[in-house]
């Protein structure tokens, strides 16, 4: 997370998808990283579906310990990028590349 902060990203963390949705109701985000392996009140899939419906301008990135998830073509989750956990910072950077700062000013 420090890497992303150094590159100008504001990070908001949530314990589970339900908490993330409650936060996203009152704040907008450019990106959401939704963990498909979240358990609890609501999982990352619920967050991703909510974001696609309620915040379509937000780019959603999925993460999971397995890449065996399959989403039907008519699903709100179809076409979302997914990265396998644990992932290298460079994998996340590649997905954030369209907006990421490539050099830290003064470094």
N, C-alpha and C positions, 0 to 999 in steps of 0.2 A: 504494500500500500504506500510505503514511503516513496517508492519509485514514481508512482502515479502522482502523488502530491508534489514532488519536485518538478514534475512536468505540467503543473498547473491544474490538475484535476482536483475537484472538491469531492471527498469521499464521505459517504454516509453509509454506515453499516447497520444491518438488521439481523436479529437472531433467527428469524424465519420469514417465510413469504408473507404471512398475515401482517406482521409488523412492517415489512417493506411496503406493502400495499397501503397501509394507513399513512405512512410517510409520503408516499407518492401521490396520495389524494391531495395533499396540501402543498407539495413542492414538485416542481418539474425537474427532470433530469435529461441530459443528453444521452446518457448510457445507463443501462442496468445490467448487472451481471447476476443472473439467476441460477442458483444452484439446484439442479434437478434432484439432488440427493437430500435436500432439506426435508426434515420431518417436523411435525408439530402442527400448529394451528393451520398452516397453509404452506405448501411447498413452492419450489421455484417454478414449477410448471404453472401453478395458479398465478404467480406474479407475472410470468411471461404472457399468459392469456389476458390478464387484466391490462397490462401495459399495451398490448396490441390493440385492444378494444378502446381503452380510455385515454391513452397517451400514444397515439400512432406515430408521433414525431420522435419518440424515444427509441433509440437503437438498443435492442435487447440481445445480449450474448448469453448463451447457456453454458453451464459447466456441469460435468458429471465424472464420476470415477469410472464409468463405462461409456462407450460410444454406441451401445446397442439400442438406444432409444430410436423409435421410428414414429414419425408423425404423418398422418394422411395428408395428401396434398390440399385438402380443404380445411385443414386444421389451422387455428391461429398460430400454431408453433411451426408450421411448415416453412422452410427456408431460413430459419434463424440459425446463425452460426453457433457451433458447439465446440468447446475445447475440453480435452480430457484432463482431469485432475490427477495428480498434481501437474500443473502446467508451468512451463518456463515463462519468465517475464516477457521474453521475445515473442511468444505465442500470443499473449494478450496485446502486446504492442502492435503486432501485425493487424489485429482486428480493430484497434483504435487508430491506426495510421491515418485515416482521412482527417482527423482533428488533432492528433497528438503533436506536441511540440518535439521536434527532433533534437534540439540542443537547449540546454539550460543556459539562459543568459548569464554571462560572466564566468562560465565554467571553462 
